[in-house]
């Protein structure tokens, strides 16, 4: 009986440590005070329902990306600010779900909120949806900054995942405050090793990412 119990306990330990592939970590284990709102686990996203491959509200990144992000958080914390993550590692299964959704031009449930000025049939052409994503390599992250005193996100001019030129980092039709907030996020991420995607103010990828052009498909759980 004791041998059986010991064996089961060993299996439990192995299952815990085998949850993520080697080289990946849960970000909140590296940065315990980071704020998370993993949108693709919820209905509050451009698809309008939880996305395939997302089984839990957990943030996963490569170790290198997570520890670089920790330095950003440390800088923000000094000013009573914090990072808030919308998406990080994204399984290929989820990318496939986005592709299927984009091809169904009759499903426009979230058009007014996320792509009011874009014809859904042009989402592939205009680069908003693709069959491969840097997120699936594990070192790309979508995020913003929140004020810890108020609990509110800083005003970046558009919501996360808004499809349109207003989300471009250097979009001109923004207030001084919105431009300042975007630059704050951009400069901190750049200082600590991330490069930005010019068409999405929230999107950053670690320079020298360890699994570039490798697309993983383990679930977010």
Secondary structure, DSSP 4 states (H G I P E B T S, - for coil): -HHHHHHHHHHHHHHHHTSS-TTEEEHHHHSTT-EE--GGGSS-STTSSPPTTB-SS--EEEHHHHHHHHHHHHHHHTTTEEEEEEE-S--HHHHHHHHHHHH-TT--TTHHHH-TTS-GGGTTTTTSS-SS-GGGGT-EEEEEEEETTTTEEP--SS-TT--SGGGSTT-SSS-HHHHHHHHHHHHHHHHTTEEEETTEEEEEEETT-TTTT------B-
